[in-house]
């Protein structure tokens, strides 16, 4: 992997030339784009797309961009109660080239690109980047382990981030079906793949408790799905039609998976965040 810090500061025409050199011995390229404007991201990607696909000037490129834009959108979402704001995550531009994040060293408190995200919203934000098909999520070290120094703070989300990361690793595969039909409560289903068939159903709300009737597939009929995060005690029985009614608490998120699915036993322990003690 080759990385490049501050991609927009380099002349756009030089970017494909720069990337051609490390491609002889690396498979992927990651560039950091400082700024929150989608136009900046698109201008960064466009020259590389043209070089990669000169006949069509369309399609995938070899440059994945890490930007603070996702973090700033998350910061805005926590205070807005309307579908258009929430929908900005669903319709993310250039998702195949986006490295998505909730927070990093640039957007943490007291930094130049600070994007304040309240504690209650961080589990929702991490679910949005980790369990959806768009983008390549990047979980910040400080959210996992907390940070020390002049402005310390503890691990985020009460230890839920490792569980969301594990849920991605085990269950967030395959086709995605969205239930983006209510202002303050959204949901989606990942149907799984032939080699990872469990799938998952996610419901989150940035207001009151919510529920979604969602289709997970007739193949799961009769199964009992429960929340791997343990935040909901609802046992959802999947009907013969493949539908179930999935719930989440107030300003919360729940991730439902068949309670007999492979890997469910891995959610029982506590993640060790005590890395700073000698």
C-alpha positions as CSV (number, residue, x, y, z in Angstrom):
1,X,0.0,0.0,0.0
2,X,1.2,3.5,-0.8
3,X,0.0,6.5,1.1
4,X,0.1,10.2,0.3
5,X,-0.6,13.1,2.7
6,X,-2.2,16.3,1.4
7,X,-3.2,15.1,-2.1
8,X,-4.8,18.4,-3.2
9,X,-1.6,20.3,-2.6
10,X,-0.1,18.3,-5.5
11,X,-0.9,19.4,-9.1
12,X,-3.8,17.2,-10.2
13,X,-2.1,16.2,-13.4
14,X,0.9,14.8,-11.5
15,X,-1.2,12.5,-9.3
16,X,-1.5,9.7,-11.9
17,X,2.2,9.9,-12.7
18,X,3.0,9.8,-9.0
19,X,0.8,6.8,-8.4
20,X,2.2,4.9,-11.4
21,X,5.6,4.4,-9.7
22,X,4.6,2.6,-6.5
23,X,2.1,0.4,-8.4
24,X,4.9,-1.8,-9.5
25,X,5.2,-3.2,-6.0
26,X,2.0,-2.1,-4.2
27,X,-1.6,-2.9,-4.7
28,X,-3.4,0.1,-3.3
29,X,-3.0,3.8,-2.9
30,X,-4.5,6.0,-0.2
31,X,-4.4,9.8,-0.2
32,X,-5.4,12.2,2.5
33,X,-7.7,15.1,1.3
34,X,-7.9,18.0,3.8
35,X,-11.3,19.7,3.6
36,X,-15.0,18.9,3.7
37,X,-16.1,19.9,0.2
38,X,-17.2,17.1,-2.0
39,X,-16.0,19.1,-5.0
40,X,-12.4,18.9,-3.6
41,X,-12.7,15.1,-3.4
42,X,-14.1,14.8,-6.9
43,X,-11.4,17.0,-8.4
44,X,-8.8,14.8,-6.7
45,X,-10.2,11.6,-8.1
46,X,-11.1,12.8,-11.6
47,X,-7.6,13.0,-13.1
48,X,-6.8,9.5,-11.8
49,X,-10.0,8.1,-13.3
50,X,-9.1,9.6,-16.6
51,X,-5.7,8.0,-16.5
52,X,-7.0,4.7,-15.4
53,X,-10.0,4.6,-17.8
54,X,-9.0,6.9,-20.7
55,X,-11.6,5.6,-23.1
56,X,-14.6,6.4,-20.9
57,X,-13.3,8.6,-18.1
58,X,-15.6,6.6,-15.8
59,X,-15.4,3.8,-13.4
60,X,-13.1,2.9,-10.6
61,X,-9.7,4.4,-9.8
62,X,-6.7,3.2,-7.9
63,X,-6.8,6.0,-5.4
64,X,-8.8,5.8,-2.1
65,X,-9.3,9.1,-0.4
66,X,-9.3,9.7,3.3
67,X,-11.1,12.9,4.2
68,X,-12.5,14.7,7.2
69,X,-15.8,15.2,5.2
70,X,-17.4,12.1,6.7
71,X,-16.6,13.3,10.2
72,X,-18.2,16.7,9.6
73,X,-21.3,15.2,8.1
74,X,-21.6,13.0,11.2
75,X,-21.3,16.1,13.3
76,X,-24.2,17.7,11.4
77,X,-26.4,14.6,11.5
78,X,-26.5,14.4,15.3
79,X,-28.4,17.7,15.5
80,X,-30.7,17.3,12.5
81,X,-34.0,15.5,12.5
82,X,-34.8,15.3,8.8
83,X,-34.4,12.7,6.1
84,X,-32.4,14.9,3.7
85,X,-29.6,15.2,6.3
86,X,-29.5,11.5,7.1
87,X,-29.7,10.6,3.4
88,X,-26.4,12.3,2.8
89,X,-24.7,9.2,4.2
90,X,-26.8,6.9,1.9
91,X,-25.9,8.9,-1.2
92,X,-22.2,9.3,-0.5
93,X,-20.3,10.5,-3.6
94,X,-17.6,8.2,-5.0
95,X,-18.2,5.5,-2.3
96,X,-15.8,3.0,-3.9
97,X,-13.0,5.5,-3.3
98,X,-14.0,6.8,0.1
99,X,-12.2,6.0,3.3
100,X,-14.9,6.8,5.8
101,X,-14.3,7.8,9.4
102,X,-16.1,9.1,12.5
103,X,-13.1,10.9,14.0
104,X,-9.3,11.1,13.6
105,X,-6.4,13.1,14.8
106,X,-7.4,16.1,12.6
107,X,-11.1,16.2,13.7
108,X,-10.7,15.4,17.4
109,X,-11.3,18.2,20.0
110,X,-8.9,21.2,19.9
111,X,-7.6,20.4,16.4
112,X,-7.9,22.6,13.3
113,X,-10.6,20.5,11.7
114,X,-12.5,19.8,14.9
115,X,-15.9,18.2,14.3
116,X,-17.6,17.7,17.6
117,X,-19.6,14.4,17.9
118,X,-21.5,13.8,21.0
119,X,-21.1,10.6,22.9
120,X,-24.7,9.4,22.3
121,X,-24.2,9.7,18.5
122,X,-20.9,7.9,18.1
123,X,-22.4,4.4,18.2
124,X,-24.8,5.4,15.4
125,X,-22.0,7.0,13.4
126,X,-19.8,3.9,13.7
127,X,-22.7,1.7,12.6
128,X,-23.1,3.9,9.5
129,X,-19.5,3.5,8.4
130,X,-18.9,-0.1,9.6
131,X,-22.0,-2.0,8.6
132,X,-22.9,-0.4,5.3
133,X,-21.5,-1.5,1.9
134,X,-20.2,2.0,0.9
135,X,-16.7,3.1,1.6
136,X,-13.7,1.7,3.5
137,X,-14.2,2.4,7.2
138,X,-11.3,3.6,9.3
139,X,-11.8,3.3,13.1
140,X,-9.8,5.9,15.1
141,X,-7.3,4.6,17.7
142,X,-8.7,7.2,20.2
143,X,-12.2,5.9,20.0
144,X,-11.0,2.3,20.7
145,X,-8.6,3.0,23.5
146,X,-9.1,6.6,24.6
147,X,-6.3,9.2,24.6
148,X,-4.0,10.7,27.1
149,X,-2.2,14.0,27.1
150,X,-3.4,17.5,27.7
151,X,-7.0,16.8,26.7
152,X,-7.7,13.1,27.6
153,X,-10.9,11.2,27.1
154,X,-11.9,7.6,27.6
155,X,-12.8,5.0,24.9
156,X,-16.0,5.9,23.1
157,X,-19.4,4.3,23.2
158,X,-18.9,2.3,26.4
159,X,-17.0,-0.4,24.6
160,X,-19.4,-0.8,21.7
161,X,-17.0,0.1,18.9
162,X,-15.1,-3.2,19.1
163,X,-18.4,-5.1,18.9
164,X,-19.5,-3.1,15.8
165,X,-16.2,-3.8,14.2
166,X,-16.6,-7.5,15.0
167,X,-20.1,-7.4,13.5
168,X,-18.7,-6.0,10.3
169,X,-16.0,-8.7,10.2
170,X,-18.5,-11.6,10.7
171,X,-21.8,-10.5,9.2
172,X,-21.8,-7.3,7.0
173,X,-21.5,-9.0,3.6
174,X,-23.5,-9.2,0.5
175,X,-26.4,-7.2,-1.0
176,X,-27.7,-4.3,0.9
177,X,-31.4,-3.3,1.2
178,X,-32.2,0.1,2.7
179,X,-35.2,1.1,4.7
180,X,-34.6,4.9,4.6
181,X,-38.3,5.8,4.9
182,X,-38.6,7.8,8.2
183,X,-37.0,11.1,9.3
184,X,-35.4,9.9,12.6
185,X,-35.2,6.1,12.2
186,X,-33.5,4.2,9.4
187,X,-32.5,0.6,8.8
188,X,-30.8,-1.7,6.4
189,X,-30.2,-5.4,5.8
190,X,-27.1,-7.1,4.6
191,X,-28.1,-10.4,3.0
192,X,-24.8,-12.2,3.3
193,X,-23.0,-14.3,0.7
194,X,-22.6,-18.0,-0.1
195,X,-19.6,-18.3,2.2
196,X,-20.9,-15.9,4.9
197,X,-24.6,-16.5,4.9
198,X,-25.7,-15.1,8.3
199,X,-26.3,-11.5,7.2
200,X,-27.5,-8.8,9.6
201,X,-30.3,-6.3,10.2
202,X,-29.5,-2.8,11.5
203,X,-31.8,-0.2,13.0
204,X,-30.8,3.1,14.4
205,X,-32.6,6.2,15.6
206,X,-31.4,9.7,16.4
207,X,-34.6,10.5,18.3
208,X,-37.1,8.2,20.1
209,X,-37.2,4.4,20.0
210,X,-37.9,3.0,16.6
211,X,-38.8,-0.2,14.7
212,X,-38.5,-1.4,11.1
213,X,-40.2,-4.3,9.4
214,X,-37.4,-5.6,7.1
215,X,-36.9,-8.5,4.8
216,X,-33.8,-10.7,5.6
217,X,-34.8,-13.6,3.4
218,X,-37.1,-16.6,3.4
219,X,-34.0,-18.8,3.9
220,X,-34.0,-17.5,7.5
221,X,-37.7,-18.4,8.3
222,X,-38.2,-19.6,11.8
223,X,-34.8,-18.3,13.0
224,X,-34.6,-16.1,16.2
225,X,-32.5,-12.9,15.7
226,X,-31.1,-10.9,18.6
227,X,-29.0,-7.8,19.1
228,X,-25.3,-8.6,19.1
229,X,-24.7,-5.3,21.0
230,X,-27.0,-6.4,23.8
231,X,-28.8,-3.0,23.8
232,X,-32.1,-4.5,22.9
233,X,-33.6,-7.6,24.5
234,X,-36.1,-8.2,21.6
235,X,-36.2,-11.7,20.1
236,X,-37.2,-11.3,16.5
237,X,-38.7,-14.4,14.9
238,X,-38.3,-14.4,11.2
239,X,-41.6,-15.2,9.4
240,X,-42.2,-17.5,6.5
241,X,-42.1,-14.5,4.2
242,X,-38.6,-13.6,5.4
243,X,-39.6,-10.5,7.3
244,X,-39.0,-9.5,10.9
245,X,-39.8,-6.5,13.0
246,X,-36.5,-5.1,14.3
247,X,-36.2,-2.4,17.0
248,X,-33.8,0.0,18.6
249,X,-33.9,2.2,21.7
250,X,-34.0,5.9,22.0
251,X,-31.0,7.6,20.3
252,X,-29.5,4.1,19.9
253,X,-28.6,1.4,17.4
254,X,-29.2,-2.4,17.4
255,X,-27.6,-5.0,15.1
256,X,-29.7,-8.2,14.8
257,X,-28.2,-11.5,13.8
258,X,-29.5,-15.1,14.1
259,X,-28.7,-16.1,17.7
260,X,-27.3,-19.4,16.4
261,X,-25.1,-17.8,13.8
262,X,-21.4,-18.7,13.7
263,X,-19.4,-16.3,15.8
264,X,-22.1,-15.2,18.2
265,X,-20.0,-16.5,21.1
266,X,-17.3,-13.9,20.4
267,X,-19.5,-11.1,21.6
268,X,-19.6,-12.2,25.2
269,X,-16.2,-10.8,26.5
270,X,-15.0,-7.3,27.1
271,X,-12.5,-5.6,24.9
272,X,-9.2,-4.8,26.7
273,X,-8.6,-1.1,26.4
274,X,-6.1,-0.9,29.2
275,X,-3.1,-0.4,26.9
276,X,-1.6,2.6,28.7
277,X,-0.8,0.8,32.0
278,X,2.7,-0.6,32.4
